[in-house]
Amino acid sequence: MLTILAARSQRLGEVTCLIADTGFCSEKNILACEKAGLEPLITVVRDAHHPHWRERHSEPAPLPDNASPTEKMRHRLKTKAGRALYALRKQTVEPVFGIIKSVMGFRQFSLRGLKKVRGEWQLVCLAWNVKRMAKLRPECG
C-alpha cells in the first residue's frame, strides 16, 4: 500500500497518515509507515463499542521517552486527536454498496468479461451519482 500511495501521490495529494484495522498491526508495518514519512494509526486490538464516557473524554498519561514505535502509536490512538483521526475510518464507501444492493437492487452483473463488467459497473455508479445529485439538489420553486 505504501508503494501505491507513493506512486499516486500527485493525484491523491499529500498523504500524512495511514489508518488501518487490527489485522495490519505489526512492528514491521509501523516502522515502514514511519520510514515513508506517514503517521501510522493502526489499532492494536479491537475496541469495545461503547466505552465509558470518562474514557472517551480524557487524555492518556504522558508517554515515557524510551517507548517503542508500537507503544507510541497506541498512545496516539488514545489521544483525542488520534481518536478523531481514527474515527475518519467510519466515513467509508461501504454504505454506498449497501444502498446499491438493497435500494437500487443491483446484486449481480448481467454481462461477462472484464470490459463489459466495467461498463456495467460504470452505469451503476452513474445511476448512484445521479440519484445523489437529485436528492442533494436544492428544492426549486
C-alpha positions as CSV (number, residue, x, y, z in Angstrom):
1,M,0.0,0.0,0.0
2,L,2.8,2.4,0.8
3,T,4.3,1.8,-2.7
4,I,0.9,2.5,-4.3
5,L,0.5,5.7,-2.2
6,A,4.0,6.9,-3.2
7,A,3.2,6.2,-6.9
8,R,-0.1,8.1,-6.8
9,S,0.9,11.0,-4.6
10,Q,0.5,13.5,-7.3
11,R,-3.1,12.6,-7.9
12,L,-4.0,12.0,-4.2
13,G,-2.2,15.0,-2.8
14,E,0.0,14.8,0.3
15,V,-0.7,11.8,2.4
16,T,0.4,12.3,6.0
17,C,-1.4,9.5,7.9
18,L,-2.2,5.8,7.3
19,I,-5.3,4.5,9.2
20,A,-5.8,0.7,9.3
21,D,-7.5,-2.2,11.1
22,T,-6.0,-4.5,13.7
23,G,-5.2,-7.1,11.1
24,F,-2.4,-4.8,9.7
25,C,-0.8,-4.0,13.1
26,S,2.8,-5.2,13.3
27,E,6.1,-3.6,14.2
28,K,7.2,-4.0,10.6
29,N,4.2,-2.1,9.2
30,I,4.6,0.7,11.8
31,L,8.3,1.1,11.0
32,A,7.5,1.0,7.3
33,C,5.0,3.8,7.7
34,E,7.4,5.9,9.7
35,K,10.2,5.3,7.2
36,A,7.8,6.5,4.4
37,G,7.0,9.7,6.5
38,L,3.5,8.7,7.4
39,E,1.9,8.7,10.8
40,P,0.6,5.2,11.4
41,L,-2.8,4.8,13.2
42,I,-3.2,1.1,13.2
43,T,-5.4,-0.2,16.0
44,V,-3.7,-2.8,18.1
45,V,-6.8,-4.6,19.5
46,R,-10.5,-4.4,18.7
47,D,-12.0,-1.7,20.8
48,A,-15.3,-2.1,22.7
49,H,-18.3,-0.4,21.0
50,H,-19.4,1.7,24.0
51,P,-16.5,2.9,26.1
52,H,-17.2,4.7,29.4
53,W,-17.7,8.5,29.0
54,R,-14.6,9.2,31.1
55,E,-12.5,7.1,28.7
56,R,-13.9,8.9,25.7
57,H,-13.3,12.4,27.1
58,S,-9.9,12.0,28.7
59,E,-6.3,12.2,27.6
60,P,-3.8,9.4,28.4
61,A,-0.9,9.8,30.7
62,P,2.3,11.1,29.1
63,L,4.5,8.5,27.3
64,P,8.0,7.6,28.5
65,D,10.9,8.7,26.3
66,N,12.1,5.2,25.6
67,A,8.7,3.9,24.2
68,S,8.7,1.6,21.3
69,P,7.0,2.6,18.0
70,T,4.1,0.4,18.8
71,E,3.6,2.0,22.2
72,K,3.9,5.5,20.6
73,M,1.2,4.6,18.1
74,R,-1.0,3.0,20.8
75,H,-0.6,6.2,22.8
76,R,-1.5,8.4,19.8
77,L,-4.7,6.3,19.3
78,K,-5.8,7.1,22.9
79,T,-5.4,10.9,22.5
80,K,-8.4,13.0,21.4
81,A,-6.7,13.9,18.2
82,G,-5.8,10.3,17.4
83,R,-9.4,9.1,18.1
84,A,-10.7,11.8,15.9
85,L,-8.4,10.8,13.0
86,Y,-9.2,7.1,13.5
87,A,-12.9,7.9,13.5
88,L,-12.5,9.0,9.9
89,R,-12.5,5.3,9.0
90,K,-16.2,5.4,9.6
91,Q,-16.6,7.6,6.5
92,T,-16.2,4.8,4.1
93,V,-18.0,3.9,0.9
94,E,-19.5,0.8,2.4
95,P,-22.9,2.4,2.9
96,V,-22.9,3.1,-0.9
97,F,-22.5,-0.5,-1.7
98,G,-25.3,-1.4,0.7
99,I,-27.7,1.1,-1.0
100,I,-26.7,-0.1,-4.4
101,K,-27.6,-3.6,-3.4
102,S,-30.7,-3.1,-1.3
103,V,-32.3,0.1,-2.7
104,M,-31.2,0.0,-6.3
105,G,-31.5,-3.8,-6.5
106,F,-28.1,-4.4,-8.1
107,R,-26.9,-7.7,-6.8
108,Q,-25.0,-9.3,-9.7
109,F,-23.6,-8.4,-13.1
110,S,-25.6,-9.4,-16.2
111,L,-22.7,-9.4,-18.6
112,R,-19.5,-11.4,-18.9
113,G,-15.9,-10.3,-19.5
114,L,-13.9,-7.6,-17.6
115,K,-14.6,-4.9,-20.2
116,K,-18.3,-5.4,-20.2
117,V,-18.5,-5.7,-16.4
118,R,-16.5,-2.4,-16.1
119,G,-19.1,-0.8,-18.4
120,E,-22.0,-2.2,-16.4
121,W,-20.4,-1.0,-13.1
122,Q,-19.9,2.5,-14.5
123,L,-23.6,2.6,-15.4
124,V,-24.5,1.6,-11.8
125,C,-22.1,4.2,-10.4
126,L,-23.6,6.8,-12.8
127,A,-27.1,5.9,-11.6
128,W,-26.0,6.3,-8.0
129,N,-24.4,9.7,-8.6
130,V,-27.5,11.0,-10.5
131,K,-29.7,9.7,-7.6
132,R,-27.5,11.5,-5.1
133,M,-27.3,14.7,-7.1
134,A,-31.2,14.8,-7.4
135,K,-31.5,14.2,-3.6
136,L,-28.9,16.9,-2.7
137,R,-30.2,19.4,-5.2
138,P,-32.0,22.4,-3.5
139,E,-35.7,22.4,-3.9
140,C,-36.8,24.7,-6.8
141,G,-39.9,26.7,-6.8
